């Protein structure tokens, strides 16, 4: 038997859609196979394009208070996983790990740390959430900084720093912690040593990574391990200092890419052969303030064994000086379009494993528009004002993980650089950052700190075919102002009336003959009883529960967290399909639904076909 938990089918090998079981089991998180990379997309075991959306779990790993783990306990990990699904709409997490805690003594991995980290990963996997671990570092290591430092780092263990004999750290005049990357002599020297494998540092890291991956694989069930996407080898790589005659591009070619090839070999040795390495280019490859040539341009075709993995922050908006005012419609479609283009040229898919904006401080007021514009750029490379006229240029929907999901926000107890006189409790408790989308309230309940309309979104989690175009108008708010960047045009009056002031998502796809349905995540703001679907497959108000012959239906998402998915059955091949999903109209009439369907069918044939 082939178990297809995520797709909702229980079929014998070789079965057709006609013999599919009548109900969707939601107890199995995944379909029994790992995601693979094919045709520039993540693909599941049923041949569907998969979009991963979620969060980084979490910056707590940078801190000492929980010994380099994202959570104080497995119970907290389970609580966070349930909330991440139900409140944040996520189907995946980037799970941070610490080299310092994995290998506190050179050559000896800490089995207790690896066991605790794997147990916490399992909490997410059992909730139907895919996981990709990341060996995280910022400013190379906490051990470069003394107790009186203004800043701190994370990543490499103390013994690795002691080998270097680095100068006393100082950033000089720095307004943001990230300036240490290019201005702090100690940070620059340590990074340089790592990339040149001085003192055998890189060799030690790779050996530790192989042991870590082997532990994870052997301590998860086969089904749980299927939910592990791949591995992010190294967070935000940077040379530290370029050698004479070297630049960003040649550093990527001569030092960064060979490291990724070695890491890939370690993945294979640890039993991760079928999972991609999620490789990041030079940190400043796609920055909008400091930009350097790169993007792994000389790595050739990455293919299915690698994913082009990058970050995107609006440093101008974060600075408070270089960008006045808020982000606007289409603010980042060009930046994130560049990510799509680079992945396509590299013969693989893309993943934006970090994006976000501070929620406290002088620029926090920009967060509602900056985050909306970032999600808009992930959904489509066309700005809202132009989307209805040019949907076919929308491009693939990008996978991404927002920074961050830290349930301890504002409740930390971190001794900065082990200084008992400098106990950090507010924000993220790390270099004055405060980006967590959540916190615990006084009752211990996970609570969103951002507009739920922004975070819990419709997105095509699995498309049975090829996505042609997608957009989502979340109607999220900036204070008391509702932001509408993609209104339904007046040329589609019936559709515009149906949507009204509500939220809506619209997916256009071309089928590939797969028997598994297309799935879209349904936010909590789309209760089944008031959700309307207009599609070439039919029109439905309050979609029914799934049965084998139902083309438009609702079912629980895996993991038992209470979240739901919309299922669209179209087992044909080469046919252009569309589905509009909205919570705008109350009990629309059959006449209204038919009129909207007529409009959208003509629009799809003309604009997307």
Secondary structure, DSSP 8 states (H G I E B T S, - for coil): -EEETTTTEEE-TT--GGG--SS---S-SS-SS--EEETTEEE-TTS-EE--EEEEE-GGGGSTTTTT-S-SSHHHHHHHHHHHHHTT--SEEEEEE-HHHH-SBTTB--HHHHHHHHHHHHHHHTTT-EEEEEE--BSS-GGGS-TT-S---BSS-HHHHHTT--------S-SSGGGHHHH-HHHHHHHHHHHTTGGGHHHHHHHHHHHHHHHHHHTS-HHHHHTEEEEE-SSS---SS--TT--HHHHIIIIIHHHHHHHHHHHHHTT-TTSEEEEE--TTTT-SSS--S-SSTTS---GGGEEEEEEE--HHHHHSSS--S---TTTTHHHHHHHHHHHHHTTS-EEEEEE---SSSTTGGGHHHHHHHHHHHHH-SS-HHHHTT-GGG-----EEEES---TTTT---EEGGG-TT-EE-STTSSTT----SEEE-TTS-EEESS-HHHHS----SEESEEEEEEEEE---EETTEE--SS---TTSHHHHHHHTTS-EEEEEEEEES-SS-EEEEE-TTS-GGG-EEEETTEEEES-EE--TT-SEEEEE-TTSSS-EEEEE----EEEEEEEEEES-SSS--HHHHHHHHHHHHHHIIIII-
